[in-house]
Amino acid sequence: LLDEPTAGMNEDETRDLLAVLRRVCAERQVTTLLIEHKMSVIDEVDHVVVLDQGRVIASGMPQQVRGDQHVIAAYLGQVGADQ
């Protein structure tokens, strides 16, 4: 379980950490759970679960979750509400 492991890291450090995590998970056949807000990191994972006030609002591949209307509304505001 990792909470914001890339906080304060530059792009190279972030890329190196992700490589280490992938290697450890593969070698030890374990799953890593991480809480992260950097989209560049989220795009590299196998599965994303998005919470809003403790409730799951989306789950799936990063590409699927990124376009989910519940995620967009929760994190960017209600898109198109006035249109």
mmCIF file as gemmi writes it, N, C-alpha and C atoms, coordinates in Angstrom:
data_model
loop_
_atom_site.group_PDB
_atom_site.id
_atom_site.type_symbol
_atom_site.label_atom_id
_atom_site.label_alt_id
_atom_site.label_comp_id
_atom_site.label_asym_id
_atom_site.label_entity_id
_atom_site.label_seq_id
_atom_site.pdbx_PDB_ins_code
_atom_site.Cartn_x
_atom_site.Cartn_y
_atom_site.Cartn_z
_atom_site.occupancy
_atom_site.B_iso_or_equiv
_atom_site.pdbx_formal_charge
_atom_site.auth_seq_id
_atom_site.auth_asym_id
_atom_site.pdbx_PDB_model_num
ATOM 1 N N . LEU Axp A 1 ? 0.858 -1.166 0 1 0 ? 1 A 1
ATOM 2 C CA . LEU Axp A 1 ? 0 0 0 1 0 ? 1 A 1
ATOM 3 C C . LEU Axp A 1 ? 0.899 1.223 0 1 0 ? 1 A 1
ATOM 4 N N . LEU Axp A 2 ? 0.746 2.06 -1.011 1 0 ? 2 A 1
ATOM 5 C CA . LEU Axp A 2 ? 1.574 3.26 -1.146 1 0 ? 2 A 1
ATOM 6 C C . LEU Axp A 2 ? 0.665 4.481 -1.278 1 0 ? 2 A 1
ATOM 7 N N . ASP Axp A 3 ? 0.921 5.485 -0.479 1 0 ? 3 A 1
ATOM 8 C CA . ASP Axp A 3 ? 0.133 6.713 -0.507 1 0 ? 3 A 1
ATOM 9 C C . ASP Axp A 3 ? 0.958 7.82 -1.151 1 0 ? 3 A 1
ATOM 10 N N . GLU Axp A 4 ? 0.577 8.213 -2.362 1 0 ? 4 A 1
ATOM 11 C CA . GLU Axp A 4 ? 1.25 9.282 -3.109 1 0 ? 4 A 1
ATOM 12 C C . GLU Axp A 4 ? 2.769 9.039 -3.201 1 0 ? 4 A 1
ATOM 13 N N . PRO Axp A 5 ? 3.187 7.869 -3.685 1 0 ? 5 A 1
ATOM 14 C CA . PRO Axp A 5 ? 4.617 7.56 -3.689 1 0 ? 5 A 1
ATOM 15 C C . PRO Axp A 5 ? 5.458 8.467 -4.586 1 0 ? 5 A 1
ATOM 16 N N . THR Axp A 6 ? 4.851 9.129 -5.553 1 0 ? 6 A 1
ATOM 17 C CA . THR Axp A 6 ? 5.628 9.975 -6.467 1 0 ? 6 A 1
ATOM 18 C C . THR Axp A 6 ? 5.574 11.453 -6.112 1 0 ? 6 A 1
ATOM 19 N N . ALA Axp A 7 ? 4.98 11.78 -4.984 1 0 ? 7 A 1
ATOM 20 C CA . ALA Axp A 7 ? 4.903 13.181 -4.568 1 0 ? 7 A 1
ATOM 21 C C . ALA Axp A 7 ? 6.306 13.762 -4.456 1 0 ? 7 A 1
ATOM 22 N N . GLY Axp A 8 ? 6.535 14.888 -5.087 1 0 ? 8 A 1
ATOM 23 C CA . GLY Axp A 8 ? 7.822 15.557 -5.027 1 0 ? 8 A 1
ATOM 24 C C . GLY Axp A 8 ? 8.868 15.006 -5.985 1 0 ? 8 A 1
ATOM 25 N N . MET Axp A 9 ? 8.497 13.98 -6.768 1 0 ? 9 A 1
ATOM 26 C CA . MET Axp A 9 ? 9.451 13.389 -7.706 1 0 ? 9 A 1
ATOM 27 C C . MET Axp A 9 ? 9.337 14.061 -9.075 1 0 ? 9 A 1
ATOM 28 N N . ASN Axp A 10 ? 10.465 14.151 -9.767 1 0 ? 10 A 1
ATOM 29 C CA . ASN Axp A 10 ? 10.418 14.634 -11.142 1 0 ? 10 A 1
ATOM 30 C C . ASN Axp A 10 ? 10.036 13.47 -12.066 1 0 ? 10 A 1
ATOM 31 N N . GLU Axp A 11 ? 9.942 13.731 -13.359 1 0 ? 11 A 1
ATOM 32 C CA . GLU Axp A 11 ? 9.497 12.708 -14.309 1 0 ? 11 A 1
ATOM 33 C C . GLU Axp A 11 ? 10.421 11.494 -14.347 1 0 ? 11 A 1
ATOM 34 N N . ASP Axp A 12 ? 11.735 11.721 -14.323 1 0 ? 12 A 1
ATOM 35 C CA . ASP Axp A 12 ? 12.69 10.607 -14.351 1 0 ? 12 A 1
ATOM 36 C C . ASP Axp A 12 ? 12.573 9.737 -13.105 1 0 ? 12 A 1
ATOM 37 N N . GLU Axp A 13 ? 12.46 10.377 -11.946 1 0 ? 13 A 1
ATOM 38 C CA . GLU Axp A 13 ? 12.328 9.63 -10.694 1 0 ? 13 A 1
ATOM 39 C C . GLU Axp A 13 ? 11.023 8.843 -10.674 1 0 ? 13 A 1
ATOM 40 N N . THR Axp A 14 ? 9.969 9.466 -11.163 1 0 ? 14 A 1
ATOM 41 C CA . THR Axp A 14 ? 8.67 8.797 -11.226 1 0 ? 14 A 1
ATOM 42 C C . THR Axp A 14 ? 8.745 7.573 -12.128 1 0 ? 14 A 1
ATOM 43 N N . ARG Axp A 15 ? 9.34 7.719 -13.292 1 0 ? 15 A 1
ATOM 44 C CA . ARG Axp A 15 ? 9.488 6.615 -14.243 1 0 ? 15 A 1
ATOM 45 C C . ARG Axp A 15 ? 10.311 5.476 -13.617 1 0 ? 15 A 1
ATOM 46 N N . ASP Axp A 16 ? 11.389 5.828 -12.908 1 0 ? 16 A 1
ATOM 47 C CA . ASP Axp A 16 ? 12.224 4.816 -12.251 1 0 ? 16 A 1
ATOM 48 C C . ASP Axp A 16 ? 11.447 4.075 -11.164 1 0 ? 16 A 1
ATOM 49 N N . LEU Axp A 17 ? 10.683 4.804 -10.374 1 0 ? 17 A 1
ATOM 50 C CA . LEU Axp A 17 ? 9.895 4.167 -9.319 1 0 ? 17 A 1
ATOM 51 C C . LEU Axp A 17 ? 8.875 3.208 -9.92 1 0 ? 17 A 1
ATOM 52 N N . LEU Axp A 18 ? 8.203 3.618 -10.979 1 0 ? 18 A 1
ATOM 53 C CA . LEU Axp A 18 ? 7.216 2.742 -11.616 1 0 ? 18 A 1
ATOM 54 C C . LEU Axp A 18 ? 7.879 1.467 -12.131 1 0 ? 18 A 1
ATOM 55 N N . ALA Axp A 19 ? 9.07 1.575 -12.681 1 0 ? 19 A 1
ATOM 56 C CA . ALA Axp A 19 ? 9.799 0.395 -13.157 1 0 ? 19 A 1
ATOM 57 C C . ALA Axp A 19 ? 10.116 -0.551 -12 1 0 ? 19 A 1
ATOM 58 N N . VAL Axp A 20 ? 10.542 -0.001 -10.867 1 0 ? 20 A 1
ATOM 59 C CA . VAL Axp A 20 ? 10.83 -0.819 -9.688 1 0 ? 20 A 1
ATOM 60 C C . VAL Axp A 20 ? 9.561 -1.509 -9.201 1 0 ? 20 A 1
ATOM 61 N N . LEU Axp A 21 ? 8.467 -0.777 -9.136 1 0 ? 21 A 1
ATOM 62 C CA . LEU Axp A 21 ? 7.204 -1.365 -8.681 1 0 ? 21 A 1
ATOM 63 C C . LEU Axp A 21 ? 6.748 -2.491 -9.605 1 0 ? 21 A 1
ATOM 64 N N . ARG Axp A 22 ? 6.845 -2.29 -10.908 1 0 ? 22 A 1
ATOM 65 C CA . ARG Axp A 22 ? 6.469 -3.336 -11.867 1 0 ? 22 A 1
ATOM 66 C C . ARG Axp A 22 ? 7.329 -4.585 -11.658 1 0 ? 22 A 1
ATOM 67 N N . ARG Axp A 23 ? 8.641 -4.375 -11.498 1 0 ? 23 A 1
ATOM 68 C CA . ARG Axp A 23 ? 9.554 -5.501 -11.32 1 0 ? 23 A 1
ATOM 69 C C . ARG Axp A 23 ? 9.236 -6.271 -10.036 1 0 ? 23 A 1
ATOM 70 N N . VAL Axp A 24 ? 9.039 -5.557 -8.939 1 0 ? 24 A 1
ATOM 71 C CA . VAL Axp A 24 ? 8.74 -6.206 -7.66 1 0 ? 24 A 1
ATOM 72 C C . VAL Axp A 24 ? 7.425 -6.982 -7.751 1 0 ? 24 A 1
ATOM 73 N N . CYS Axp A 25 ? 6.424 -6.382 -8.334 1 0 ? 25 A 1
ATOM 74 C CA . CYS Axp A 25 ? 5.126 -7.062 -8.46 1 0 ? 25 A 1
ATOM 75 C C . CYS Axp A 25 ? 5.246 -8.331 -9.296 1 0 ? 25 A 1
ATOM 76 N N . ALA Axp A 26 ? 5.992 -8.267 -10.389 1 0 ? 26 A 1
ATOM 77 C CA . ALA Axp A 26 ? 6.161 -9.428 -11.262 1 0 ? 26 A 1
ATOM 78 C C . ALA Axp A 26 ? 6.978 -10.522 -10.583 1 0 ? 26 A 1
ATOM 79 N N . GLU Axp A 27 ? 8.09 -10.143 -9.981 1 0 ? 27 A 1
ATOM 80 C CA . GLU Axp A 27 ? 8.977 -11.129 -9.352 1 0 ? 27 A 1
ATOM 81 C C . GLU Axp A 27 ? 8.329 -11.81 -8.157 1 0 ? 27 A 1
ATOM 82 N N . ARG Axp A 28 ? 7.606 -11.045 -7.375 1 0 ? 28 A 1
ATOM 83 C CA . ARG Axp A 28 ? 7.018 -11.584 -6.139 1 0 ? 28 A 1
ATOM 84 C C . ARG Axp A 28 ? 5.556 -11.967 -6.291 1 0 ? 28 A 1
ATOM 85 N N . GLN Axp A 29 ? 5.018 -11.719 -7.479 1 0 ? 29 A 1
ATOM 86 C CA . GLN Axp A 29 ? 3.615 -12.02 -7.776 1 0 ? 29 A 1
ATOM 87 C C . GLN Axp A 29 ? 2.685 -11.42 -6.723 1 0 ? 29 A 1
ATOM 88 N N . VAL Axp A 30 ? 2.847 -10.116 -6.534 1 0 ? 30 A 1
ATOM 89 C CA . VAL Axp A 30 ? 2.015 -9.374 -5.587 1 0 ? 30 A 1
ATOM 90 C C . VAL Axp A 30 ? 1.321 -8.23 -6.313 1 0 ? 30 A 1
ATOM 91 N N . THR Axp A 31 ? 0.331 -7.715 -5.676 1 0 ? 31 A 1
ATOM 92 C CA . THR Axp A 31 ? -0.396 -6.556 -6.174 1 0 ? 31 A 1
ATOM 93 C C . THR Axp A 31 ? -0.012 -5.356 -5.334 1 0 ? 31 A 1
ATOM 94 N N . THR Axp A 32 ? 0.126 -4.214 -5.977 1 0 ? 32 A 1
ATOM 95 C CA . THR Axp A 32 ? 0.407 -2.969 -5.272 1 0 ? 32 A 1
ATOM 96 C C . THR Axp A 32 ? -0.838 -2.096 -5.329 1 0 ? 32 A 1
ATOM 97 N N . LEU Axp A 33 ? -1.233 -1.592 -4.207 1 0 ? 33 A 1
ATOM 98 C CA . LEU Axp A 33 ? -2.328 -0.634 -4.13 1 0 ? 33 A 1
ATOM 99 C C . LEU Axp A 33 ? -1.702 0.72 -3.878 1 0 ? 33 A 1
ATOM 100 N N . LEU Axp A 34 ? -1.983 1.681 -4.767 1 0 ? 34 A 1
ATOM 101 C CA . LEU Axp A 34 ? -1.432 3.004 -4.524 1 0 ? 34 A 1
ATOM 102 C C . LEU Axp A 34 ? -2.481 4.077 -4.71 1 0 ? 34 A 1
ATOM 103 N N . ILE Axp A 35 ? -2.36 5.089 -3.893 1 0 ? 35 A 1
ATOM 104 C CA . ILE Axp A 35 ? -3.192 6.274 -3.972 1 0 ? 35 A 1
ATOM 105 C C . ILE Axp A 35 ? -2.351 7.31 -4.687 1 0 ? 35 A 1
ATOM 106 N N . GLU Axp A 36 ? -2.876 7.841 -5.774 1 0 ? 36 A 1
ATOM 107 C CA . GLU Axp A 36 ? -2.07 8.727 -6.599 1 0 ? 36 A 1
ATOM 108 C C . GLU Axp A 36 ? -2.965 9.722 -7.322 1 0 ? 36 A 1
ATOM 109 N N . HIS Axp A 37 ? -2.441 10.929 -7.519 1 0 ? 37 A 1
ATOM 110 C CA . HIS Axp A 37 ? -3.17 11.954 -8.245 1 0 ? 37 A 1
ATOM 111 C C . HIS Axp A 37 ? -2.485 12.365 -9.537 1 0 ? 37 A 1
ATOM 112 N N . LYS Axp A 38 ? -1.25 11.933 -9.748 1 0 ? 38 A 1
ATOM 113 C CA . LYS Axp A 38 ? -0.552 12.254 -10.995 1 0 ? 38 A 1
ATOM 114 C C . LYS Axp A 38 ? -1.136 11.402 -12.123 1 0 ? 38 A 1
ATOM 115 N N . MET Axp A 39 ? -1.716 12.065 -13.11 1 0 ? 39 A 1
ATOM 116 C CA . MET Axp A 39 ? -2.323 11.34 -14.214 1 0 ? 39 A 1
ATOM 117 C C . MET Axp A 39 ? -1.3 10.524 -14.999 1 0 ? 39 A 1
ATOM 118 N N . SER Axp A 40 ? -0.07 10.985 -15.082 1 0 ? 40 A 1
ATOM 119 C CA . SER Axp A 40 ? 0.959 10.229 -15.796 1 0 ? 40 A 1
ATOM 120 C C . SER Axp A 40 ? 1.217 8.885 -15.13 1 0 ? 40 A 1
ATOM 121 N N . VAL Axp A 41 ? 1.053 8.807 -13.816 1 0 ? 41 A 1
ATOM 122 C CA . VAL Axp A 41 ? 1.213 7.55 -13.088 1 0 ? 41 A 1
ATOM 123 C C . VAL Axp A 41 ? -0.033 6.694 -13.259 1 0 ? 41 A 1
ATOM 124 N N . ILE Axp A 42 ? -1.175 7.294 -13.12 1 0 ? 42 A 1
ATOM 125 C CA . ILE Axp A 42 ? -2.435 6.568 -13.241 1 0 ? 42 A 1
ATOM 126 C C . ILE Axp A 42 ? -2.551 5.909 -14.607 1 0 ? 42 A 1
ATOM 127 N N . ASP Axp A 43 ? -2.089 6.586 -15.641 1 0 ? 43 A 1
ATOM 128 C CA . ASP Axp A 43 ? -2.152 6.029 -16.993 1 0 ? 43 A 1
ATOM 129 C C . ASP Axp A 43 ? -1.291 4.784 -17.162 1 0 ? 43 A 1
ATOM 130 N N . GLU Axp A 44 ? -0.37 4.521 -16.243 1 0 ? 44 A 1
ATOM 131 C CA . GLU Axp A 44 ? 0.551 3.388 -16.343 1 0 ? 44 A 1
ATOM 132 C C . GLU Axp A 44 ? 0.095 2.144 -15.581 1 0 ? 44 A 1
ATOM 133 N N . VAL Axp A 45 ? -1 2.243 -14.843 1 0 ? 45 A 1
ATOM 134 C CA . VAL Axp A 45 ? -1.42 1.109 -14.016 1 0 ? 45 A 1
ATOM 135 C C . VAL Axp A 45 ? -2.4 0.215 -14.764 1 0 ? 45 A 1
ATOM 136 N N . ASP Axp A 46 ? -2.643 -0.972 -14.204 1 0 ? 46 A 1
ATOM 137 C CA . ASP Axp A 46 ? -3.523 -1.958 -14.833 1 0 ? 46 A 1
ATOM 138 C C . ASP Axp A 46 ? -4.998 -1.728 -14.535 1 0 ? 46 A 1
ATOM 139 N N . HIS Axp A 47 ? -5.285 -1.181 -13.37 1 0 ? 47 A 1
ATOM 140 C CA . HIS Axp A 47 ? -6.684 -1.029 -12.96 1 0 ? 47 A 1
ATOM 141 C C . HIS Axp A 47 ? -6.8 0.195 -12.051 1 0 ? 47 A 1
ATOM 142 N N . VAL Axp A 48 ? -7.858 0.959 -12.259 1 0 ? 48 A 1
ATOM 143 C CA . VAL Axp A 48 ? -8.093 2.175 -11.482 1 0 ? 48 A 1
ATOM 144 C C . VAL Axp A 48 ? -9.456 2.076 -10.798 1 0 ? 48 A 1
ATOM 145 N N . VAL Axp A 49 ? -9.498 2.482 -9.545 1 0 ? 49 A 1
ATOM 146 C CA . VAL Axp A 49 ? -10.758 2.639 -8.822 1 0 ? 49 A 1
ATOM 147 C C . VAL Axp A 49 ? -10.804 4.086 -8.363 1 0 ? 49 A 1
ATOM 148 N N . VAL Axp A 50 ? -11.881 4.779 -8.707 1 0 ? 50 A 1
ATOM 149 C CA . VAL Axp A 50 ? -12.019 6.189 -8.34 1 0 ? 50 A 1
ATOM 150 C C . VAL Axp A 50 ? -13.077 6.297 -7.248 1 0 ? 50 A 1
ATOM 151 N N . LEU Axp A 51 ? -12.712 7.005 -6.183 1 0 ? 51 A 1
ATOM 152 C CA . LEU Axp A 51 ? -13.623 7.237 -5.064 1 0 ? 51 A 1
ATOM 153 C C . LEU Axp A 51 ? -14.051 8.691 -5.033 1 0 ? 51 A 1
ATOM 154 N N . ASP Axp A 52 ? -15.265 8.923 -4.632 1 0 ? 52 A 1
ATOM 155 C CA . ASP Axp A 52 ? -15.775 10.26 -4.374 1 0 ? 52 A 1
ATOM 156 C C . ASP Axp A 52 ? -16.46 10.217 -3.02 1 0 ? 52 A 1
ATOM 157 N N . GLN Axp A 53 ? -15.891 10.892 -2.056 1 0 ? 53 A 1
ATOM 158 C CA . GLN Axp A 53 ? -16.386 10.91 -0.683 1 0 ? 53 A 1
ATOM 159 C C . GLN Axp A 53 ? -16.546 9.491 -0.135 1 0 ? 53 A 1
ATOM 160 N N . GLY Axp A 54 ? -15.539 8.642 -0.433 1 0 ? 54 A 1
ATOM 161 C CA . GLY Axp A 54 ? -15.509 7.284 0.078 1 0 ? 54 A 1
ATOM 162 C C . GLY Axp A 54 ? -16.338 6.275 -0.672 1 0 ? 54 A 1
ATOM 163 N N . ARG Axp A 55 ? -16.974 6.687 -1.753 1 0 ? 55 A 1
ATOM 164 C CA . ARG Axp A 55 ? -17.836 5.802 -2.53 1 0 ? 55 A 1
ATOM 165 C C . ARG Axp A 55 ? -17.205 5.552 -3.897 1 0 ? 55 A 1
ATOM 166 N N . VAL Axp A 56 ? -17.186 4.289 -4.339 1 0 ? 56 A 1
ATOM 167 C CA . VAL Axp A 56 ? -16.643 3.956 -5.659 1 0 ? 56 A 1
ATOM 168 C C . VAL Axp A 56 ? -17.577 4.516 -6.724 1 0 ? 56 A 1
ATOM 169 N N . ILE Axp A 57 ? -17.014 5.34 -7.613 1 0 ? 57 A 1
ATOM 170 C CA . ILE Axp A 57 ? -17.819 5.899 -8.693 1 0 ? 57 A 1
ATOM 171 C C . ILE Axp A 57 ? -17.377 5.386 -10.06 1 0 ? 57 A 1
ATOM 172 N N . ALA Axp A 58 ? -16.208 4.756 -10.13 1 0 ? 58 A 1
ATOM 173 C CA . ALA Axp A 58 ? -15.743 4.183 -11.385 1 0 ? 58 A 1
ATOM 174 C C . ALA Axp A 58 ? -14.649 3.174 -11.104 1 0 ? 58 A 1
ATOM 175 N N . SER Axp A 59 ? -14.55 2.181 -11.987 1 0 ? 59 A 1
ATOM 176 C CA . SER Axp A 59 ? -13.535 1.149 -11.848 1 0 ? 59 A 1
ATOM 177 C C . SER Axp A 59 ? -13.246 0.584 -13.231 1 0 ? 59 A 1
ATOM 178 N N . GLY Axp A 60 ? -11.969 0.408 -13.546 1 0 ? 60 A 1
ATOM 179 C CA . GLY Axp A 60 ? -11.612 -0.167 -14.835 1 0 ? 60 A 1
ATOM 180 C C . GLY Axp A 60 ? -10.227 0.259 -15.283 1 0 ? 60 A 1
ATOM 181 N N . MET Axp A 61 ? -9.997 0.142 -16.58 1 0 ? 61 A 1
ATOM 182 C CA . MET Axp A 61 ? -8.73 0.555 -17.17 1 0 ? 61 A 1
ATOM 183 C C . MET Axp A 61 ? -8.636 2.08 -17.121 1 0 ? 61 A 1
ATOM 184 N N . PRO Axp A 62 ? -7.413 2.625 -17.021 1 0 ? 62 A 1
ATOM 185 C CA . PRO Axp A 62 ? -7.264 4.079 -16.936 1 0 ? 62 A 1
ATOM 186 C C . PRO Axp A 62 ? -7.993 4.839 -18.049 1 0 ? 62 A 1
ATOM 187 N N . GLN Axp A 63 ? -7.937 4.329 -19.279 1 0 ? 63 A 1
ATOM 188 C CA . GLN Axp A 63 ? -8.585 5.003 -20.401 1 0 ? 63 A 1
ATOM 189 C C . GLN Axp A 63 ? -10.102 5.057 -20.227 1 0 ? 63 A 1
ATOM 190 N N . GLN Axp A 64 ? -10.679 3.992 -19.69 1 0 ? 64 A 1
ATOM 191 C CA . GLN Axp A 64 ? -12.123 3.95 -19.456 1 0 ? 64 A 1
ATOM 192 C C . GLN Axp A 64 ? -12.525 4.925 -18.356 1 0 ? 64 A 1
ATOM 193 N N . VAL Axp A 65 ? -11.79 4.89 -17.264 1 0 ? 65 A 1
ATOM 194 C CA . VAL Axp A 65 ? -12.126 5.706 -16.101 1 0 ? 65 A 1
ATOM 195 C C . VAL Axp A 65 ? -11.965 7.191 -16.405 1 0 ? 65 A 1
ATOM 196 N N . ARG Axp A 66 ? -10.946 7.524 -17.169 1 0 ? 66 A 1
ATOM 197 C CA . ARG Axp A 66 ? -10.686 8.928 -17.509 1 0 ? 66 A 1
ATOM 198 C C . ARG Axp A 66 ? -11.897 9.579 -18.191 1 0 ? 66 A 1
ATOM 199 N N . GLY Axp A 67 ? -12.609 8.839 -19.003 1 0 ? 67 A 1
ATOM 200 C CA . GLY Axp A 67 ? -13.754 9.384 -19.723 1 0 ? 67 A 1
ATOM 201 C C . GLY Axp A 67 ? -15.099 9.161 -19.047 1 0 ? 67 A 1
ATOM 202 N N . ASP Axp A 68 ? -15.104 8.556 -17.875 1 0 ? 68 A 1
ATOM 203 C CA . ASP Axp A 68 ? -16.349 8.276 -17.162 1 0 ? 68 A 1
ATOM 204 C C . ASP Axp A 68 ? -17.012 9.581 -16.716 1 0 ? 68 A 1
ATOM 205 N N . GLN Axp A 69 ? -18.271 9.729 -17.022 1 0 ? 69 A 1
ATOM 206 C CA . GLN Axp A 69 ? -18.997 10.966 -16.706 1 0 ? 69 A 1
ATOM 207 C C . GLN Axp A 69 ? -19.09 11.231 -15.208 1 0 ? 69 A 1
ATOM 208 N N . HIS Axp A 70 ? -19.176 10.189 -14.399 1 0 ? 70 A 1
ATOM 209 C CA . HIS Axp A 70 ? -19.216 10.376 -12.941 1 0 ? 70 A 1
ATOM 210 C C . HIS Axp A 70 ? -17.888 10.947 -12.429 1 0 ? 70 A 1
ATOM 211 N N . VAL Axp A 71 ? -16.783 10.461 -12.994 1 0 ? 71 A 1
ATOM 212 C CA . VAL Axp A 71 ? -15.46 10.952 -12.608 1 0 ? 71 A 1
ATOM 213 C C . VAL Axp A 71 ? -15.301 12.404 -13.025 1 0 ? 71 A 1
ATOM 214 N N . ILE Axp A 72 ? -15.683 12.707 -14.25 1 0 ? 72 A 1
ATOM 215 C CA . ILE Axp A 72 ? -15.583 14.079 -14.755 1 0 ? 72 A 1
ATOM 216 C C . ILE Axp A 72 ? -16.413 15.021 -13.887 1 0 ? 72 A 1
ATOM 217 N N . ALA Axp A 73 ? -17.629 14.629 -13.573 1 0 ? 73 A 1
ATOM 218 C CA . ALA Axp A 73 ? -18.494 15.479 -12.752 1 0 ? 73 A 1
ATOM 219 C C . ALA Axp A 73 ? -17.925 15.668 -11.344 1 0 ? 73 A 1
ATOM 220 N N . ALA Axp A 74 ? -17.404 14.596 -10.761 1 0 ? 74 A 1
ATOM 221 C CA . ALA Axp A 74 ? -16.894 14.673 -9.387 1 0 ? 74 A 1
ATOM 222 C C . ALA Axp A 74 ? -15.624 15.508 -9.278 1 0 ? 74 A 1
ATOM 223 N N . TYR Axp A 75 ? -14.758 15.428 -10.289 1 0 ? 75 A 1
ATOM 224 C CA . TYR Axp A 75 ? -13.459 16.084 -10.181 1 0 ? 75 A 1
ATOM 225 C C . TYR Axp A 75 ? -13.331 17.371 -10.971 1 0 ? 75 A 1
ATOM 226 N N . LEU Axp A 76 ? -14.182 17.572 -11.957 1 0 ? 76 A 1
ATOM 227 C CA . LEU Axp A 76 ? -14.105 18.786 -12.763 1 0 ? 76 A 1
ATOM 228 C C . LEU Axp A 76 ? -15.367 19.615 -12.682 1 0 ? 76 A 1
ATOM 229 N N . GLY Axp A 77 ? -16.373 19.126 -12.027 1 0 ? 77 A 1
ATOM 230 C CA . GLY Axp A 77 ? -17.656 19.824 -11.97 1 0 ? 77 A 1
ATOM 231 C C . GLY Axp A 77 ? -18.574 19.266 -13.034 1 0 ? 77 A 1
ATOM 232 N N . GLN Axp A 78 ? -19.816 19.601 -12.958 1 0 ? 78 A 1
ATOM 233 C CA . GLN Axp A 78 ? -20.82 19.095 -13.893 1 0 ? 78 A 1
ATOM 234 C C . GLN Axp A 78 ? -20.575 19.712 -15.262 1 0 ? 78 A 1
ATOM 235 N N . VAL Axp A 79 ? -20.034 18.954 -16.188 1 0 ? 79 A 1
ATOM 236 C CA . VAL Axp A 79 ? -19.725 19.424 -17.538 1 0 ? 79 A 1
ATOM 237 C C . VAL Axp A 79 ? -21.007 19.501 -18.356 1 0 ? 79 A 1
ATOM 238 N N . GLY Axp A 80 ? -21.236 20.64 -18.972 1 0 ? 80 A 1
ATOM 239 C CA . GLY Axp A 80 ? -22.381 20.805 -19.854 1 0 ? 80 A 1
ATOM 240 C C . GLY Axp A 80 ? -23.695 21.04 -19.153 1 0 ? 80 A 1
ATOM 241 N N . ALA Axp A 81 ? -23.689 21.289 -17.863 1 0 ? 81 A 1
ATOM 242 C CA . ALA Axp A 81 ? -24.926 21.46 -17.106 1 0 ? 81 A 1
ATOM 243 C C . ALA Axp A 81 ? -25.7 22.69 -17.566 1 0 ? 81 A 1
ATOM 244 N N . ASP Axp A 82 ? -25.003 23.746 -17.982 1 0 ? 82 A 1
ATOM 245 C CA . ASP Axp A 82 ? -25.677 24.977 -18.368 1 0 ? 82 A 1
ATOM 246 C C . ASP Axp A 82 ? -25.948 25.046 -19.866 1 0 ? 82 A 1
ATOM 247 N N . GLN Axp A 83 ? -25.581 24.031 -20.579 1 0 ? 83 A 1
ATOM 248 C CA . GLN Axp A 83 ? -25.695 24.089 -22.044 1 0 ? 83 A 1
ATOM 249 C C . GLN Axp A 83 ? -26.899 23.352 -22.536 1 0 ? 83 A 1
